[in-house]
Each structure stands twice: as structure tokens, then as C-alpha cells.
Amino acid sequence: MNEQNYNLAFVFPGQGSQSVGMMSSMAAVYPQVKQTFEQASEALGFDLWKLVENGPVEDLNQTENTQPAMLAAGVAFWRVWCDKTKIRPAWMAGHSLGEYTALVCSDAIAFEDAVKLVVERGRLMQAAVPAGVGAMAAILGLEDHQVVNACMEVANNQIVAPANFNSPGQVVIAGDTAAVDRAIEALKALGAKRALKLPVSVPSHCYLMQEAAEKFSDILQSVNVDMPKMTLIHNADVKTHGSPEVIRYALKEQLYNPVRWVESIKFMHEQGVNGFIECGPGKVLLGLNKRIAPDAVHLTMYDPDSLNNVLEQLHG
């Protein structure tokens, strides 16, 4: 019997944590990694493992490739975890794309369906805004309300707004390139420690994605969605949903609404979660989560050694 830990949450990273060779050390030890990528490759019709293992990095960073790559990586880690231990988290969440990984790992969406879904998500996002028209920027060192107000003041009938509330003092904004540029200058004037454009091709989680979201909604209708086996917190509304229709709606809304990550971690912590484990390549969420809930235990597993460390901590 599996043991569900009601004080434990698994969180899954999104785009930005990918790198060429990111699963090499895990694949050398655990056959589930290659098997997961083979399953994804079969669903996609191209060799996803070859791309993740060898690059080129420019191809891996194309959003329609990044999304299935990060999904498969997170699911592979989860499958290894499930083979190594009977401990299961009672809570799950994922940052942006990571929400799809959480849905797969909580048995709400079949892996093959999710792989195809995130490729379409990436294609629609890329097609919604021509290259150069949209931009994103990371803003460090200001209060959330300062960022919100500054964006509203400089919009001038264009789109610019917070896209990710990542941690206290770290907000990512997105929108029309010119409006993002104006916001950067306004936020620097307000005293931002950093206001830096991000090297992305798509302005995610803003109203420039609304057309993509409407098209994506139609695709979501064709995918079977079940009730998650864990309590899963959605990015768009910081709520958990049991109805397939409401889950589909939350995924549609996520495309053009901000990722409310700070609220998501705080909410789980307030419900008694005192351990957060980042499951997947990189350590991006680890740093964010430590700033959001500093009195909780934060761990990450991104290679065999870090996986063993997490297992020792939980079993020890």
C-alpha cells in the first residue's frame, strides 16, 4: 500500500529549466527515463530523447519542443520515485507548463494525451504572436502592487501586465514589446533592483494569448480528464477542482492569466504542507519556494544523488 503524506507537496517546473543533456545522469541509472521518452516520442512522431540528449539547444528551446521535453522529464522523475518508495504526496502543483506534469502524475490526464496537448499548446502560443511583437521581462525588488500599477499606467492601449508572481519581490511581466519596454523604464524609476528582458519567443500568460486560449479550449474538449488523485492546485485561480469541465476551463484560463505561484505555495503551506519537493530538471522552484515559505522544508530532485538525498530525508 502507498502511504499518502498529507504534509507533503510535489511541485513541477515549467519552461526555463530545460537544458541539453538534462536527463543523462538519470537515464544512466534508471531505465524508466528512456522508456518515458520513448513513449513521448511515439506519441509525437519524432525522437524527443535525441533532442533532449544532443540538442541543438536552439531546437530544444522552441516552445513546442520545450513543453513535451519538460513534461516527459518530470513524469520520468515521478515514475522513478514511485518505483523507489511508497511515499506519495497529498498535494501537487506545477509552474505554468508544470501544471500538466502534475495532472499526469496525479492520474488526471494520460501521459500520451498530455504530450500531444502541450505540443499543440506550444504551437498555438507561438502562432498567436509573431516574433518580435511580444516580450517578457523579470522585475526584481518591488512590491507586486507597484508592478501592477506601473504596467497599467504605461500600457497606452497596448498589453502589458504581470505574467508570473514567482516569489516575493520577483514578478515577470509580459505583453506587447513596446509596452514592456515602457514598463521596464517605469519600474527602474520606481527602484527595481533589476528589470531585465527574458530571451523568450512567446509572451506567455497575458491577454496576447487569449486567441490561442480559445483555440486550445476546443482541443481540450477532446482529451479525457479524470479527478486527480492528489489535491492539485491550479495556477489561474489557486483552487483545486474535481470536475473535468472545470479543470479544462482552468487550463484554458492559465494561458492568458498570470501564474499565481506565491499564492499557490502559501495556500498549501497554510493547509499544513511543511515539505515541498521540486520534481524535475533544474532548481528554479527550490529558490522561489524557499522565499515564499521560509519555515517549510524545501528539497529538489534533479539527478540520482539529489533523488537519493530526498529519499533519505523522508525515510530517515
Secondary structure, DSSP 8 states (H G I E B T S, - for coil): --EEEEEEEEEE--TT---TTTTHHHHHH-HHHHHHHHHHHHHHTS-HHHHHHH--HHHHTSHHHHHHHHHHHHHHHHHHHHHH-SEEEEEEEESTTHHHHHHHHTTSS-HHHHHHHHHHHHHHHHHHS-TTTEEEEEEESS-HHHHHHHHHHH-TTS-EEEEEEEETTEEEEEEEHHHHHHHHHHHHHTT-SEEEE---SS--SSGGGHHHHHHHHHHHTTS-----SSEEE-TTTS-----HHHHHHHHHHHHHS-EEHHHHHHHHHHTT--EEEEESSSSHHHHHHHHHSTTSEEEEESSHHHHHHHHHHHH-
